[in-house]
Amino acid sequence: MNDIVIEMLRFGRNNLNNGFTEIQMGNHLTELGFDLANNILVVDLYFRKYFAFNTPPGQPPIQNANTIHFLNPDGYFDLLQHESTVQSSKIAKSANYLSIISLSVSALSLLLSLYSIFNVENVIKIDQKQIDEIKTSQEKTTKAIINLNALLNKKIDQVEKKIVISKSETKKKFLQSDNVN
């Protein structure tokens, strides 16, 4: 159940355009389940603080049961502040729940990581046979690379010799053509 003062302010905000009488507000509060007899001092105090009545120009400010009242600006802004605080509290609770969930996920992730780290030595076992196979494979690969390198060096030497021969033949032809002229 909401606070009686907050309900008074909400009733005032809901009736900003046409206003209301004290009797209408009392009926509204009673419908919501508030006991006006036990809260008469609170209702009277806050009614005077947050509600004003409209007096036509030229008439004395006299109140009676039919006087139309309106929520004053202080009451309106106090209600807005209250609702903003309630909304902020709900948002903070949601953020708190989300942070608890994210911390739980992080803790679970940490535990799973630690579990996997401590169980790695049980999972990965390399015996001597596997090491020997790796060494043999590396030796074969190294020999193949050395043979390939030697073959490439031979081909490079052959190409270089051909280039030298080609240069010398080109030079001879050039010199012979100069002698002919």
ChimeraX commands (.cxc) that place a marker at each C-alpha (Angstrom):
marker #1 position 0.00,0.00,0.00 radius 0.5
marker #1 position 1.31,3.46,-0.86 radius 0.5
marker #1 position 1.82,6.31,1.53 radius 0.5
marker #1 position -1.30,8.40,2.11 radius 0.5
marker #1 position 0.50,11.65,1.24 radius 0.5
marker #1 position 1.74,10.23,-2.08 radius 0.5
marker #1 position -1.81,9.13,-2.92 radius 0.5
marker #1 position -3.08,12.62,-2.09 radius 0.5
marker #1 position -0.52,14.10,-4.48 radius 0.5
marker #1 position -1.39,11.61,-7.23 radius 0.5
marker #1 position -5.09,12.42,-6.83 radius 0.5
marker #1 position -4.24,16.11,-7.13 radius 0.5
marker #1 position -2.16,15.54,-10.27 radius 0.5
marker #1 position -4.93,13.44,-11.83 radius 0.5
marker #1 position -7.38,16.30,-11.25 radius 0.5
marker #1 position -5.21,19.25,-12.30 radius 0.5
marker #1 position -7.61,20.45,-14.99 radius 0.5
marker #1 position -10.89,20.56,-13.07 radius 0.5
marker #1 position -9.82,20.50,-9.44 radius 0.5
marker #1 position -11.62,18.62,-6.66 radius 0.5
marker #1 position -13.26,19.08,-3.29 radius 0.5
marker #1 position -11.96,17.83,0.06 radius 0.5
marker #1 position -14.86,15.39,0.12 radius 0.5
marker #1 position -13.85,13.92,-3.25 radius 0.5
marker #1 position -10.28,13.42,-2.02 radius 0.5
marker #1 position -11.52,11.83,1.22 radius 0.5
marker #1 position -13.71,9.42,-0.75 radius 0.5
marker #1 position -10.77,8.54,-3.01 radius 0.5
marker #1 position -8.47,7.83,-0.06 radius 0.5
marker #1 position -11.13,5.72,1.64 radius 0.5
marker #1 position -11.61,3.70,-1.57 radius 0.5
marker #1 position -7.87,2.97,-1.54 radius 0.5
marker #1 position -8.18,1.56,1.99 radius 0.5
marker #1 position -6.81,4.42,4.07 radius 0.5
marker #1 position -8.36,5.07,7.47 radius 0.5
marker #1 position -8.97,8.83,7.48 radius 0.5
marker #1 position -10.05,8.89,11.12 radius 0.5
marker #1 position -6.58,7.74,12.24 radius 0.5
marker #1 position -4.76,9.93,9.72 radius 0.5
marker #1 position -6.75,13.16,9.98 radius 0.5
marker #1 position -3.83,15.24,11.28 radius 0.5
marker #1 position -1.50,14.03,8.51 radius 0.5
marker #1 position -4.14,14.55,5.84 radius 0.5
marker #1 position -4.98,18.04,7.11 radius 0.5
marker #1 position -1.33,19.10,7.42 radius 0.5
marker #1 position -0.34,17.96,3.92 radius 0.5
marker #1 position -3.60,19.11,2.40 radius 0.5
marker #1 position -2.79,22.64,3.56 radius 0.5
marker #1 position 0.81,22.32,2.38 radius 0.5
marker #1 position 0.23,20.93,-1.11 radius 0.5
marker #1 position -3.21,22.12,-2.19 radius 0.5
marker #1 position -4.64,25.57,-2.84 radius 0.5
marker #1 position -8.16,26.67,-3.57 radius 0.5
marker #1 position -9.24,29.09,-6.21 radius 0.5
marker #1 position -11.00,32.25,-5.06 radius 0.5
marker #1 position -12.76,34.28,-7.76 radius 0.5
marker #1 position -11.50,37.86,-7.99 radius 0.5
marker #1 position -13.21,40.24,-5.60 radius 0.5
marker #1 position -14.44,37.56,-3.19 radius 0.5
marker #1 position -12.99,36.76,0.23 radius 0.5
marker #1 position -11.02,33.48,0.50 radius 0.5
marker #1 position -13.66,31.38,2.22 radius 0.5
marker #1 position -13.47,27.58,2.20 radius 0.5
marker #1 position -16.37,25.21,2.53 radius 0.5
marker #1 position -17.21,21.65,1.47 radius 0.5
marker #1 position -17.74,22.71,-2.13 radius 0.5
marker #1 position -14.51,24.68,-2.52 radius 0.5
marker #1 position -12.49,23.48,-5.51 radius 0.5
marker #1 position -8.84,22.73,-4.73 radius 0.5
marker #1 position -5.82,22.29,-6.99 radius 0.5
marker #1 position -2.40,20.76,-6.52 radius 0.5
marker #1 position 0.15,23.53,-6.06 radius 0.5
marker #1 position 3.57,23.52,-7.82 radius 0.5
marker #1 position 5.43,22.37,-4.68 radius 0.5
marker #1 position 3.20,19.31,-4.42 radius 0.5
marker #1 position 3.52,18.57,-8.11 radius 0.5
marker #1 position 7.32,18.71,-8.06 radius 0.5
marker #1 position 7.59,16.78,-4.78 radius 0.5
marker #1 position 5.50,14.02,-6.40 radius 0.5
marker #1 position 7.77,14.04,-9.47 radius 0.5
marker #1 position 10.81,13.81,-7.22 radius 0.5
marker #1 position 9.29,10.91,-5.29 radius 0.5
marker #1 position 8.43,9.01,-8.49 radius 0.5
marker #1 position 11.91,9.68,-9.84 radius 0.5
marker #1 position 13.44,8.31,-6.63 radius 0.5
marker #1 position 11.24,5.20,-6.80 radius 0.5
marker #1 position 12.18,4.66,-10.46 radius 0.5
marker #1 position 15.89,5.15,-9.66 radius 0.5
marker #1 position 15.61,2.61,-6.87 radius 0.5
marker #1 position 14.07,0.06,-9.26 radius 0.5
marker #1 position 16.83,0.69,-11.80 radius 0.5
marker #1 position 19.49,0.34,-9.09 radius 0.5
marker #1 position 17.98,-2.99,-8.01 radius 0.5
marker #1 position 18.01,-4.23,-11.61 radius 0.5
marker #1 position 21.62,-3.12,-12.01 radius 0.5
marker #1 position 22.48,-4.85,-8.74 radius 0.5
marker #1 position 20.91,-8.12,-9.95 radius 0.5
marker #1 position 22.73,-7.86,-13.28 radius 0.5
marker #1 position 26.03,-7.23,-11.52 radius 0.5
marker #1 position 25.48,-10.27,-9.29 radius 0.5
marker #1 position 24.74,-12.38,-12.37 radius 0.5
marker #1 position 27.82,-11.11,-14.20 radius 0.5
marker #1 position 30.02,-11.70,-11.16 radius 0.5
marker #1 position 28.62,-15.22,-10.88 radius 0.5
marker #1 position 29.36,-15.89,-14.55 radius 0.5
marker #1 position 32.89,-14.52,-14.08 radius 0.5
marker #1 position 33.46,-16.69,-11.01 radius 0.5
marker #1 position 32.18,-19.74,-12.84 radius 0.5
marker #1 position 34.46,-18.95,-15.76 radius 0.5
marker #1 position 37.41,-18.61,-13.40 radius 0.5
marker #1 position 36.62,-21.94,-11.75 radius 0.5
marker #1 position 36.34,-23.68,-15.12 radius 0.5
marker #1 position 39.64,-22.15,-16.23 radius 0.5
marker #1 position 41.38,-23.25,-13.05 radius 0.5
marker #1 position 39.92,-26.72,-13.40 radius 0.5
marker #1 position 41.17,-27.02,-16.96 radius 0.5
marker #1 position 44.64,-25.71,-15.99 radius 0.5
marker #1 position 45.04,-28.26,-13.21 radius 0.5
marker #1 position 43.81,-31.09,-15.39 radius 0.5
marker #1 position 46.04,-30.28,-18.38 radius 0.5
marker #1 position 48.84,-32.55,-17.18 radius 0.5
marker #1 position 46.39,-35.45,-17.06 radius 0.5
marker #1 position 45.08,-34.74,-20.55 radius 0.5
marker #1 position 48.33,-34.17,-22.47 radius 0.5
marker #1 position 50.78,-37.06,-22.24 radius 0.5
marker #1 position 53.61,-37.42,-24.75 radius 0.5
marker #1 position 55.60,-40.61,-24.56 radius 0.5
marker #1 position 59.10,-41.30,-25.94 radius 0.5
marker #1 position 57.76,-43.01,-29.06 radius 0.5
marker #1 position 55.88,-39.83,-30.06 radius 0.5
marker #1 position 58.99,-37.73,-29.43 radius 0.5
marker #1 position 61.07,-40.09,-31.59 radius 0.5
marker #1 position 58.50,-39.89,-34.38 radius 0.5
marker #1 position 58.64,-36.09,-34.27 radius 0.5
marker #1 position 62.47,-36.15,-34.37 radius 0.5
marker #1 position 62.46,-38.57,-37.32 radius 0.5
marker #1 position 59.96,-36.41,-39.17 radius 0.5
marker #1 position 62.07,-33.29,-38.52 radius 0.5
marker #1 position 65.24,-35.05,-39.69 radius 0.5
marker #1 position 63.55,-36.16,-42.93 radius 0.5
marker #1 position 62.25,-32.66,-43.51 radius 0.5
marker #1 position 65.68,-31.15,-42.83 radius 0.5
marker #1 position 67.36,-33.61,-45.27 radius 0.5
marker #1 position 64.76,-32.81,-47.92 radius 0.5
marker #1 position 65.36,-29.08,-47.49 radius 0.5
marker #1 position 69.16,-29.56,-47.72 radius 0.5
marker #1 position 68.80,-31.66,-50.90 radius 0.5
marker #1 position 66.44,-29.10,-52.40 radius 0.5
marker #1 position 68.86,-26.31,-51.51 radius 0.5
marker #1 position 71.74,-28.18,-53.15 radius 0.5
marker #1 position 69.66,-28.78,-56.28 radius 0.5
marker #1 position 68.72,-25.11,-56.44 radius 0.5
marker #1 position 72.35,-24.06,-56.02 radius 0.5
marker #1 position 73.33,-26.34,-58.97 radius 0.5
marker #1 position 70.62,-24.83,-61.14 radius 0.5
marker #1 position 71.74,-21.33,-60.16 radius 0.5
marker #1 position 75.33,-22.19,-61.09 radius 0.5
marker #1 position 74.20,-23.56,-64.45 radius 0.5
marker #1 position 72.15,-20.44,-65.17 radius 0.5
marker #1 position 75.07,-18.20,-64.17 radius 0.5
marker #1 position 77.41,-20.13,-66.52 radius 0.5
marker #1 position 74.93,-19.77,-69.36 radius 0.5
marker #1 position 74.67,-16.04,-68.65 radius 0.5
marker #1 position 78.47,-15.72,-68.72 radius 0.5
marker #1 position 78.68,-17.71,-71.97 radius 0.5
marker #1 position 75.84,-15.66,-73.45 radius 0.5
marker #1 position 77.60,-12.43,-72.49 radius 0.5
marker #1 position 80.86,-13.49,-74.02 radius 0.5
marker #1 position 79.17,-14.60,-77.24 radius 0.5
marker #1 position 77.27,-11.33,-77.39 radius 0.5
marker #1 position 80.50,-9.43,-76.85 radius 0.5
marker #1 position 82.25,-11.38,-79.66 radius 0.5
marker #1 position 79.41,-10.72,-82.06 radius 0.5
marker #1 position 79.42,-7.06,-81.15 radius 0.5
marker #1 position 83.17,-6.80,-81.70 radius 0.5
marker #1 position 82.94,-8.67,-84.98 radius 0.5
marker #1 position 80.23,-6.35,-86.21 radius 0.5
marker #1 position 82.40,-3.33,-85.31 radius 0.5
marker #1 position 85.34,-4.79,-87.28 radius 0.5
marker #1 position 83.19,-5.37,-90.33 radius 0.5
marker #1 position 82.14,-1.73,-90.46 radius 0.5
marker link #1:1,2 radius 0.2
marker link #1:2,3 radius 0.2
marker link #1:3,4 radius 0.2
marker link #1:4,5 radius 0.2
marker link #1:5,6 radius 0.2
marker link #1:6,7 radius 0.2
marker link #1:7,8 radius 0.2
marker link #1:8,9 radius 0.2
marker link #1:9,10 radius 0.2
marker link #1:10,11 radius 0.2
marker link #1:11,12 radius 0.2
marker link #1:12,13 radius 0.2
marker link #1:13,14 radius 0.2
marker link #1:14,15 radius 0.2
marker link #1:15,16 radius 0.2
marker link #1:16,17 radius 0.2
marker link #1:17,18 radius 0.2
marker link #1:18,19 radius 0.2
marker link #1:19,20 radius 0.2
marker link #1:20,21 radius 0.2
marker link #1:21,22 radius 0.2
marker link #1:22,23 radius 0.2
marker link #1:23,24 radius 0.2
marker link #1:24,25 radius 0.2
marker link #1:25,26 radius 0.2
marker link #1:26,27 radius 0.2
marker link #1:27,28 radius 0.2
marker link #1:28,29 radius 0.2
marker link #1:29,30 radius 0.2
marker link #1:30,31 radius 0.2
marker link #1:31,32 radius 0.2
marker link #1:32,33 radius 0.2
marker link #1:33,34 radius 0.2
marker link #1:34,35 radius 0.2
marker link #1:35,36 radius 0.2
marker link #1:36,37 radius 0.2
marker link #1:37,38 radius 0.2
marker link #1:38,39 radius 0.2
marker link #1:39,40 radius 0.2
marker link #1:40,41 radius 0.2
marker link #1:41,42 radius 0.2
marker link #1:42,43 radius 0.2
marker link #1:43,44 radius 0.2
marker link #1:44,45 radius 0.2
marker link #1:45,46 radius 0.2
marker link #1:46,47 radius 0.2
marker link #1:47,48 radius 0.2
marker link #1:48,49 radius 0.2
marker link #1:49,50 radius 0.2
marker link #1:50,51 radius 0.2
marker link #1:51,52 radius 0.2
marker link #1:52,53 radius 0.2
marker link #1:53,54 radius 0.2
marker link #1:54,55 radius 0.2
marker link #1:55,56 radius 0.2
marker link #1:56,57 radius 0.2
marker link #1:57,58 radius 0.2
marker link #1:58,59 radius 0.2
marker link #1:59,60 radius 0.2
marker link #1:60,61 radius 0.2
marker link #1:61,62 radius 0.2
marker link #1:62,63 radius 0.2
marker link #1:63,64 radius 0.2
marker link #1:64,65 radius 0.2
marker link #1:65,66 radius 0.2
marker link #1:66,67 radius 0.2
marker link #1:67,68 radius 0.2
marker link #1:68,69 radius 0.2
marker link #1:69,70 radius 0.2
marker link #1:70,71 radius 0.2
marker link #1:71,72 radius 0.2
marker link #1:72,73 radius 0.2
marker link #1:73,74 radius 0.2
marker link #1:74,75 radius 0.2
marker link #1:75,76 radius 0.2
marker link #1:76,77 radius 0.2
marker link #1:77,78 radius 0.2
marker link #1:78,79 radius 0.2
marker link #1:79,80 radius 0.2
marker link #1:80,81 radius 0.2
marker link #1:81,82 radius 0.2
marker link #1:82,83 radius 0.2
marker link #1:83,84 radius 0.2
marker link #1:84,85 radius 0.2
marker link #1:85,86 radius 0.2
marker link #1:86,87 radius 0.2
marker link #1:87,88 radius 0.2
marker link #1:88,89 radius 0.2
marker link #1:89,90 radius 0.2
marker link #1:90,91 radius 0.2
marker link #1:91,92 radius 0.2
marker link #1:92,93 radius 0.2
marker link #1:93,94 radius 0.2
marker link #1:94,95 radius 0.2
marker link #1:95,96 radius 0.2
marker link #1:96,97 radius 0.2
marker link #1:97,98 radius 0.2
marker link #1:98,99 radius 0.2
marker link #1:99,100 radius 0.2
marker link #1:100,101 radius 0.2
marker link #1:101,102 radius 0.2
marker link #1:102,103 radius 0.2
marker link #1:103,104 radius 0.2
marker link #1:104,105 radius 0.2
marker link #1:105,106 radius 0.2
marker link #1:106,107 radius 0.2
marker link #1:107,108 radius 0.2
marker link #1:108,109 radius 0.2
marker link #1:109,110 radius 0.2
marker link #1:110,111 radius 0.2
marker link #1:111,112 radius 0.2
marker link #1:112,113 radius 0.2
marker link #1:113,114 radius 0.2
marker link #1:114,115 radius 0.2
marker link #1:115,116 radius 0.2
marker link #1:116,117 radius 0.2
marker link #1:117,118 radius 0.2
marker link #1:118,119 radius 0.2
marker link #1:119,120 radius 0.2
marker link #1:120,121 radius 0.2
marker link #1:121,122 radius 0.2
marker link #1:122,123 radius 0.2
marker link #1:123,124 radius 0.2
marker link #1:124,125 radius 0.2
marker link #1:125,126 radius 0.2
marker link #1:126,127 radius 0.2
marker link #1:127,128 radius 0.2
marker link #1:128,129 radius 0.2
marker link #1:129,130 radius 0.2
marker link #1:130,131 radius 0.2
marker link #1:131,132 radius 0.2
marker link #1:132,133 radius 0.2
marker link #1:133,134 radius 0.2
marker link #1:134,135 radius 0.2
marker link #1:135,136 radius 0.2
marker link #1:136,137 radius 0.2
marker link #1:137,138 radius 0.2
marker link #1:138,139 radius 0.2
marker link #1:139,140 radius 0.2
marker link #1:140,141 radius 0.2
marker link #1:141,142 radius 0.2
marker link #1:142,143 radius 0.2
marker link #1:143,144 radius 0.2
marker link #1:144,145 radius 0.2
marker link #1:145,146 radius 0.2
marker link #1:146,147 radius 0.2
marker link #1:147,148 radius 0.2
marker link #1:148,149 radius 0.2
marker link #1:149,150 radius 0.2
marker link #1:150,151 radius 0.2
marker link #1:151,152 radius 0.2
marker link #1:152,153 radius 0.2
marker link #1:153,154 radius 0.2
marker link #1:154,155 radius 0.2
marker link #1:155,156 radius 0.2
marker link #1:156,157 radius 0.2
marker link #1:157,158 radius 0.2
marker link #1:158,159 radius 0.2
marker link #1:159,160 radius 0.2
marker link #1:160,161 radius 0.2
marker link #1:161,162 radius 0.2
marker link #1:162,163 radius 0.2
marker link #1:163,164 radius 0.2
marker link #1:164,165 radius 0.2
marker link #1:165,166 radius 0.2
marker link #1:166,167 radius 0.2
marker link #1:167,168 radius 0.2
marker link #1:168,169 radius 0.2
marker link #1:169,170 radius 0.2
marker link #1:170,171 radius 0.2
marker link #1:171,172 radius 0.2
marker link #1:172,173 radius 0.2
marker link #1:173,174 radius 0.2
marker link #1:174,175 radius 0.2
marker link #1:175,176 radius 0.2
marker link #1:176,177 radius 0.2
marker link #1:177,178 radius 0.2
marker link #1:178,179 radius 0.2
marker link #1:179,180 radius 0.2
marker link #1:180,181 radius 0.2
view
